[in-house]
Amino acid sequence: MGEDAVISSGRMTIFCDIDGVLFEQTNYISTNPRVLSDVLEKLWEWSGKDYTIVLTTGRKESTRSITESTLQESGICYDHLLMGLGCGDRILINDRSSTGRDKAFAINLDRNTGLKGVEI
């Protein structure tokens, strides 16, 4: 995150895409995807800090069962799974705190590079 970003000491929520961030992006839904670099370590680190982890995906709701099974078999920990978001841009709109501190941040990664080097 940027040097000017000030992170709250309260419980944070992390929204994280699945394909291209956690799993290698392919043209199909694999039941045995390649988990990308540092993904398991980062997710378990964040879970240990009691962060809420929300996975997001453009996968159709009809693939929920196979997606949940694949996440579990891959050792991916999370709190919520939002499906059917489409493949377009995602925009997060949030308020600022009463002190004017931004409460929403974005980290854009190159596809299929995993979470290596992501610090929150």
C-alpha positions, 0 to 999 in steps of 0.5 A: 500500500502507498506510503501515505496510507494509514491503516486502521487498527480495527478489523479489516476486510480484504476483498480478493479476486480468485482467478488470476490472483489466487489461482492461475487464470485459465480459460476454464474452471479447473478442479485442480488449479495452480495456486499462485505464489504466496497465496496460502501463506498470505491468506492464513497470515491475514486470517490469523490477524482476524481480518475478514477475507471476502473472495470475489469472482466473475464465475457464475453462481451455478459453479458455486459448489465446484468453486467451494470444493476447489477452494477447500481442497486447495487450502484457501481460507476465507469468510465469504464468497461473492460470485457472478460479479462479471469480468469488468472493472470493479469499483469500491466506493466507501466513506472516509472516517470522521477524521478524514482518513480514507477507509478503502484502498486498492492493490492491482496486481499483474495477472498470475503473479500471486500475492508475493510482496503484498503487504497489508 
